[in-house]
Every structure is written in structure tokens, then in C-alpha cells.
Amino acid sequence: MESTSQSSSSHIVSPLWRPTLIVFVSNVCVMVLELVAGRIIAPYVGVSLYTWTSVIGVVLAGLSLGNYLGGRLADRWASLRLLGGVFLLGGLFSLGILAADALSLRLPDAWPVVGRILAFTAALFFVPSVILGAVSPMVVKLAVSDLARTGSTVGGISAAGTVGSIVGTFATGFWLISQFGTHIIVLSVSIVLLGMAVVFLLSGARRPVQASLLALAALMLAAGVFFISGRGWLKSPCHMETNYFCIKVREEDQGGETVRVLILDRLVHSYTSLTNPKKLVYGYEQVYAEATEYQARRRQPLAALFIGGGGYTFPRYMEAVFPGSRLDVIEIDPGVTQTAHELLGLSPDSGVLSFNEDARMFFKRPPTRSYDLIMGDAFNDYSVPYHLTTHEFNERVRAWLTPDGLYMVNMIDGPRRDFLRAYIYTLRQTFAHVYLAPAVRSWRSSPRVTFVLIASNAALDLAEFATIDAGDGETFFADQVLDESEVAAILEEKRVVALTDRYAPIDQMLAPVFRGEQAP
């Protein structure tokens, strides 16, 4: 076997034979596909701990199997033609990733959510990972010509692969996705892999067949691109792809009125009427509206700060109902703000001021003003930014509130209420009064409930809330708010923990809700 290895390597005299560069490019492609995987599947299964666990696990499993199979194949048939064939398969199967739209329609809704995420991820990314995982052992086999230098040869190739992984990760996460979108990136990776296939197939072939191989590879590439373009797979399902979300906007009828629906990844975030900014669809928005009226009876103009912009529905509502109010929005994604201006009726002349940054960074500053209302709307379905739930964050929020200011947050939990208990308990470490109102009347039997919490250092006048209906004819908060005994009963259901920057297992608390489990 040693003589075979030396013989195989000694015939590679092509100036294109650069083992470290080959593995570098291969690993760049692997990491680009892995980072893009999360964005491609997000519109179908959302973004959660389970999503990234599936992506990382599937890609690592594929690479491990590819390393093993590639090593076995290299021991038997190591050659440039075999390497070219591997790149050819890698390019073709990477093109298949663009069939995500068609594939998603065939995944049964009856499957558990985790099963759908894992199956969807594996169907798209397992085979390309296996194929690209076979590259490194083949290159090592072909590169080792002197057994006395095996360590330095393998070490150099491994280092090049690691550097390639780093470059692919940083380039995709910081630049490529927001610049080009996921579908163009996947097509580009496929073209790179197919181009390398042509190079190595021609380098390892006899001259009489070189022209035919080149023509065949070019034909396959052209046919693949033409087919994908014709099926519309190059067209992203997103109105805009950013570093944070796949942003989509569609129109829908709500109560006989056409509204625009903002979807971030797979979650509907807002319903917006372009002609009637006072229209509110969600129950938690009705609570926010009643609490805003409550504060407006005490002082005007109001100063309100929104954590999360979404469709900017409530800032537009306040601008229409309480003109002259100071309205500041912390929205981490500039693309969401841009979409609100372009498609969701936020006027260029609006007095709404946006801060495109993480809310934690905003509140880290010493307070420059005080707000009568701080409204949290940054918890995306089951994907909760844990650093906005902790005691330390609540302390920073309190520092920006007026003495009788209200901090309002909407959140999702299920029958077990693990997250709800922890969040109530944590808020109580900062605020003297914490009120809880389910956004649906059947909350005790519902598998998934939106709750609104209002925290303040001043007690609310609940009798006054019974006179506030925010224009919809219903005193929603007064009807739904739980009394102290009901909140105490929730806290006593199980052990409660305080959420801190060092301990905030939100994903684990919401895992039963994500899986659709019922109360024990």
C-alpha cells in the first residue's frame, strides 16, 4: 500500500494540484452550506434551539460518515478522477438544496415538530455533507508522497481546512446572506464545486476524452441552472433576507378589511392596515392600547419605548391616537424598519424614531430620558432572546422608566407554564407590582397561550381599567387580569427560578410547548 501511495502521488504534476487550497475551498463550501441551512429552513420550521441543533448535528454526522467513506475509497482508488467525481456529486446535490420549497410540501403536518425539523434538515443537507466530507481524506491520500513528512503534510491540510471553515463561517454570517440571499449563495457554492470537478476530471483523464468530459460537465451545469431557474427555485421566498430574518409581506382579509401581514421566518408578527392605523388585531395589542390610555389620563404627551418594531403597528396606533407623543423603537434588524417604511405604512415623515441595535446594548447606556411606557415585543414565538428576560435586564429597564411607568411584555407559554413562572418571579425581584393577563379566555385548556405582563413600581387602579376599552367595546385587561391568588397558584405549581445572565434556560423551559406536550 505504501508503494501505491507514493506512485499515485508522484504522477500529480499539475500546477493546479494544491492540496491545502483544495481542502480550504471545500471546507469554505461546507461551512457556507451549514450557515445557510438555518436560513433556508427557518421559513418552514422557524428558528429555535432545535433548528440549530438539527443543522449542526446533521452536518457533523454527514461529515463524519464522509470522512470514513472517503478514506476507504481513497485507499482503494485514490486518483484525481475520483476526487473530481466527488466534487461533481457535491455540486449536483448542493443544487438539490434549492428544491426546499417543493420538499416542504411533502412533509406530513402530523409529524412532531422536532421530527419535521430533523427530517427537513437531513433531506436537504445530509448527502452534500457526506460527499464533501470525503474530500479531505482523498486529498491527504494523494498528497502524502513521503512517509517521513506525513505529519507535516496532514497537519498542513488539516490547518487549511480549519481556516477554510472559519472563513466560510465569518463570510456567510457577516456578509454573504445579507448581500446576496441564500439561494444565490447555494447556487454559487454549486458552481464552485462543479468547476473544481471539471478541473480534476480533466487533470486525471486521458487527452482523447478531455473535450468530451468538459463538454459534458458544462452541459450538466447549464442544464441544472436552467432547470432550477425554470422552477423558480432561485427566487427566494422572502421579500428581503437579512442577517436576522427572512422577511415576507402578504395581504389578507381581516374583518372585511385588507391588511398587510408581516412574517419573520415562519411567524406572523403583525397585521397592518394602511388606511386605518387604529386597527389592532391581536389581544395583547388591545391590552397595550388600554394601558396606554390609562397612562394618557395621567399625563400627555406620552413618552413610549418599544422593544422590537415588528410591523410598527402599535407605534403607528399611538401616533394616530396620541399625537405629539415621543415614540422610540429599538429594532435590531434594519431590514424590518425598512420594510415598515416601504410596505407597512410607516410614513417617511413619521415622528417614530428607530434605533437599529440590540435592546440590551440600548439599555446598557446611562438613561438620557424617562419613559411612561416601555413595551416589549421581541419574543419571537419559541425563539426568545434570553438576555432580555433576566433580572439584570429588568433592572436596566426600570432605570429608564418614570416612577409610575409601566413595563409591558407579551410572551408565549403552554400548560406547564415553566417560563411564565420564572418570568413572573424574576420581574417581582425588580418591580413592586406584576400583573398577569392571558390574551385568550380559554387559557387554562389551550396548548399555547400568549400572556401579557405589566410590571410597575406603582399599583394599577384596576377599577379605572374597567372603564377603558381602547375603542373596541371590550375592557379586555380588566376582564382578563388574574387576581393575586390566581398568580400565587401558578407560582406554586412547581419550583420557580430567577432568570439571570448566568442562568436563563428559556429554550429548555419552552421545549414542552414546542413539542406540543400537555400538562403532566
N, C-alpha and C positions, 0 to 999 in steps of 0.2 A: 504493500500500500504506500510506503514511503517513496519508492521509486516512481510510482504512478503520479503521486502528488508533485514531485519535482519535475517530472516530464510534462505534466499539464501546464504548470506554471511557466516553464521555460519557453513555451511557444507563444505566450502572450506578449507580443512586442508592439501592439497597437499604441499609438500616442494617446488614445482615448482611455486606455486602461489606467485608472486612478482609483485604487480600492477605497481609500479614505473618502474621496469625493463621492463615489457611488453610494457608500453607506450613509454619508452625510445627507445626500439628496433623498435617499429612501426614507430615512428617519424624519426628515422635514415633512415629507408627504404623510407619514403615519400620524404625526402629531397634528398636522393641519386637519386631517380627517377626524381625529379624535375630538379636537376643539369644535369643529363644525358639527359633529354629531349631536351635541347638546342643542345647538341652534336649530338643526333640521327637525329633530323630533319634538321640540318644545311646542309647536303649534298643535300637535296631536295629543301629547300626553303631559304637557306642562313642564315646569322646571321645579324640581324638588330634590331632596336627598336621594330618593330612589332613582331619579333620572340620571344623575351623575354617577351614582353607584353602579348602575347598569352599564353606562357608557365605559367607565374605567374598567369594570370587570370584564365586559365582553371584549374590549380591545386587548387587554392583558392576556386573556385566555387565548385569543386568536394569535397574538404574537408568540406566546409560549408554544402552542401547537406548531406554528410556522417555523420556529427555531428548531424544533425537534425534527419535523419532516424535511426541512431544508438541509439539516445536517445529514440525514440518511440519504437523501438524493445526491448531495454533494459527494459523499463517499463512493457512490456508485458511478455517477455520470457527470462529475464536475466539468463544465465547459461554458464558454461564453454563450453558446446557443441555448443551453439550459437556463442560464441567467436571463438571457433575452426573452425566453418563453415565460419565465416568472414575471418579468416586468410587463409583458403583453397581457397576461391574465390579470395582473394587478390593475392595469389601466382599464381593461374592459369591465371588471367587476366594480371598479370605482365609478364608472359611468352608470352602472346599475343603481347606485345610491340615489340618483336623480329620479328614480321611479317611486319615491316616497309617497307622493300623492295617491298613486294607483294602489300601492300596497296597503295604505292605511284603511282603505275601504273594505279590505278583506279580513281585518282583524275583528273577531266577534266581540260585540259590546258586553256579552255575558261573561267574558273572561274577567278575572280580578284585575284591578288597575295595575298592580305590580307585575302581573303576568303579561299584560299588554305592553308595558314599558320594556320589559326584558325581551319579549318576543320581537317587538318592533326594532329595538336596537340590534339584536343579534341578526335579524334578517337582513339588515342594511350593512352592518359593519363587521360582522364576524369573518366572513370569507375574505374581504380585502385585507383584514388584519392578518389572517393566516398566510396569505400569499406574500405580503410584504415582510412578514416575519421570517420568511425563508431566504431573504436576500442576504442577510449578514453571514450566516454560516457558509453559504456558497461563495461569497466574496473571500472569506477567510481561507477556505479550502484552496481557492485559485491563487491567493496572494502568498501563501506560505511556500516558499521555494527553498528556504534554508532553515533546517530544523534548529540550528544554533541561534536563529533570530526569531523563533516562533513567538516568544513572549513580547518582544517589542512590536512585532507585526500585529498580533492580535490586540495588544494594548492600544496601538495607534488607531486601529479600525474601530475598536470599542469607544475610544475617546471621540472620534469623529462622529460616530452615531449619536453619542450623548449630546455633543454640541449641536448636531442637526435637530435633535428633539427640542433643545432649548430654543433654537432659532425659530422652529416651526410653531412652538407654543407662543412665544412673545409676538411674533409677526401676526399670527392669526388673532390672538386675543386683543392686541393693542391697535391693529391697523386693518388687516385684510377684511374681516367681517363687515365692519362699518364702511369700508371703502368700496367693496365690490359685491357684497352679498354672498350667501352660502352657495347658491347654485353655480355662479361663475367660478367660485373657488374650487368646487369639486370638479368642474369641467377642466379647469387649469391643471389640477393635480393629475387628472386622467391623461391629458395631453403630454405632460412631462413624463409620466410613466410609459406611455406608448412611444414617445420619442426615444427614450432610453432602450426600449425593446428593439426598435429598428436598428439602433447603433450596435447593440450586442448580437442581434441575429445576423447582421451583415458582417460584423467582425469575425464571427465564428463560422461563417458559411463559405463554401467554395465559390469562386468567381462566377461560374455559369448560372448560379441561382440567385446571385445578389440582386439583379434587376427585378426579378420576379418577386422576391421577398419584399423589397422596398415598395413595389407597386401594390402588393397585397396589403401591407401594413398601412400604406397611405389610403387605400380604398376602404379598409376597415374603419380607420379613423374618420374619414369623411362620411361614411355611411352611418356610423354611430352618432356623430354630431348632427347629421341631417335628421335622423330618426328622433333624437331627443328634442331637437328644435321643433319638429313637426308635431310631437306630442305635447308640446308646451312645458316640458319638464325643466327647461332653462328659466322659465318665468317663475319668479319667486311668488309664493302665496301671500307675501307681505306687501303692504303699501310701502313700508320702509323697514329695513333691517338695521338695527343699531347694536352697540356693544351690550345692550341690556335686554332688548325685546325684539320680537317680530311684531311689528305694529300693523294692524289691519283695521279698516273702517268700512262698515256696510250700512245700508239703510234698512229700516224695519218699521213696521206699523205698531204703534203703542197707543191704544185707546182712540183709534181713528185718526191719529196724527203721525206723520212720518218723522222719525227721529234717526239720528246717526249713532251707530253703535261703535264704540272703541273697544277693540280686542287686543290685549297684550299677551303674546304667546297664545294660549288657548282660553284665557279667562276674559269674560266680558267685564270691562271696568266702568263703563258709563254709557248712559243713554242721553243724548243731547238733542234738544230741539233748537234749530237755527232761528226759528221765528218767536219762540216763547222761552226765554231764559229762566222763567219761573217754574217751568215744568220739572218736577222731581219724580223719579220712578222708584228708587229704592227706599225701603223702610228706614234704613239708617239715615238717609238724607232728610227724611221727614223729622226725625229726632234732632238732627243738626239744625234744621230750619227752626224748630220750636225753641231750642236752646239759644239760637241767635236772637230770636225775638225777645226771649227772656232777658238777655243781656242788653238789647237795644232799649228796653223800657227803663233801664238804669242809666244809660249814657249813650250819647251819639255825638259825633260819628264813632263807629266801632273800629277797632284795630284787630284784624284776624290774620293768623298764620296757618297755612295748610302744609302738612307733611305729606307730600305726594300730590301731584297735579291731576293725573289721570286725564279725563276729558275736560277738565277745568269747569265742570258743570256747576259745582257749588260756588266757586269764585264768581262766575257769571250771574248766578242767582243773587248773591249778596250785592253785586254791583247794581243789579236792577232794583232790588227791594230796599237796599240801604245805601243809596248813593252818597258818595263822599267818604265812605269807609276806606281805611287803609287795608289793602288786600295783598299779602305777600305769600308766594307759593315756593316751597322747596321741592323741586322735581329733579331727581338725579339724572334723568335722560333728556338731553336737549331735543332729541327726536320727538318725544312726546309733546313737548312745548311747541315745537314747530308744527306738528300735526294739528294741535289745538288751534293754532292760528290759521292754518291752511284749510282745514276741513271741518272744524268743530265750532266755528262761530266766534272764536275769541278775537275781538277786533284789534287791529294794529294800534288803535288809539285808546285801548283799554287802560285803565289805571292799575290793572293787576301787574305786580312786579314779580318776576320769576328769578329764582336762584337755582341754577343747574348744578347741584352738588349733593353729596350725601348729607342727610339731615344731621347725622352725628357730627360732621365737620362744622355745619352751621351753628349748632348749639354749643360747640366747644368754645366759641368766642365769648368774651365778656358781653353781657347784654347791653345793647345800644338803645333799646326801646322796650316797652312792656305791651303785651297783647291781652285783650279782653277774652279772646278765644284762640286756642290752638287746637286744630283738628287733624287727627291722624287718619290717613287713608293710604298707607304704604304697605299694608299686609296683603300680599298677592295670593289669594286662595290659601294653599297649604305652604307656600313659599314665603316664610316670614323672616324678614331681616332681624335676626335675634338681637343685634346691638341696639335696636330701637325699642326693646321690651324691658330692659334691665333697670335696676334701681338707680344705677349711675346716670342713665339717660333721663329717667324721670326727674332726678334732681336738677339736671340742666334745663328741662322743660319748665319746672317750677320757677327757676330763676328768671325766665323770660315772661312770666305771667304777671298780671296785676294781682293785688292781694285777693280779690274776689273773682279772678279769672277762671275760666273753665278749660280743662284739657279733655277733649273728647276723642275716643278711639273706637273704630269698629274692627271686630275680629271674628274669626270662624272657629267653631269647635263642635264636637259631637256629644253623644250621650255620656261618654266617660268624663268629659269636662276637665281633663288634666291641665291643659293650657289655661283654661278660664280660671281655675282655682289659683294657679300660680300667678297669673297676671293680676287678679284682684288683690291677692295677698301682697304682691310687690308694690302695686300702686298705693296700698294703705301704709307702706313704710314712708311715703313721701307726702301724701295728701291726707288731710283730716277726714274728708268725706269722699266716698267712692260709691256711685250709683250704677246699677246694672239694669239694662232693659233689653230683652230679646227682641229681635226685629220681626219675629213671626209669633203668632199667638199659640201655635201648636209646638212650641219649642221643646217641651218635655218628651215628646214622642218622635221628633224629627231626627234623622241620622246626621244632619248637617245644618247648623244654625249660625246666623250672624247675630252677634251681640254688640250692643253699644254700651260703652262705659263712659261715665262722666266723672272726672276727678276734680276736686277743688278744695281749697282750704276754708271756703265759706259754705255753709249749709244752703242747699237749694230750698226755695219755697215751693214745695210740691203742690200746694193749694193753688198757687198762681199758675203753675204749669197746666192745671186743669182748665184754665181759661185760654190757653194758647193752642191754636190748631194749624198755624202756618199756612192758612188759606185752603186746606184740603177738607175741612169739615170734621177732622178727627183729632182728638187730643191724644196723639199716639204715645208720647213719652209718659204722660200721666196714667194712661191706661196700662202700659206695659211694664213700668218700673217695678222692680221687686222690692218688697219691704225688707227690713233688716233681718228678720227671722228667716226669710227665704234665702237670702245671701249667706247667712250663717250656716244654713243647712247644706248649701253647696260646698262651702269651705270644709265642712265636717265629713263630707262623703269619703275622702281619702286624705292621706298625708299631703300637706301643702309645702311648697318650697319657694324660697325667694329667688327670683331671676337676677343674676348679677353678671357682670362682664366676664367673670371666671366660670360661671356655671349657668348655662341657659339652654337646656336640651329641648328646644322647641320642636325640632324635627321628630324626635322620639315621642314627644307628647302628642303630636298630631298624627303619628303613624297609624293608630287605630282608625281615625277618621278617614284618612287617605285610603285605607284598605276596606272601608265600609263596615267596620265591625260595630256591633251593637253593644249596649251597656252590659256588663257582666251580671 
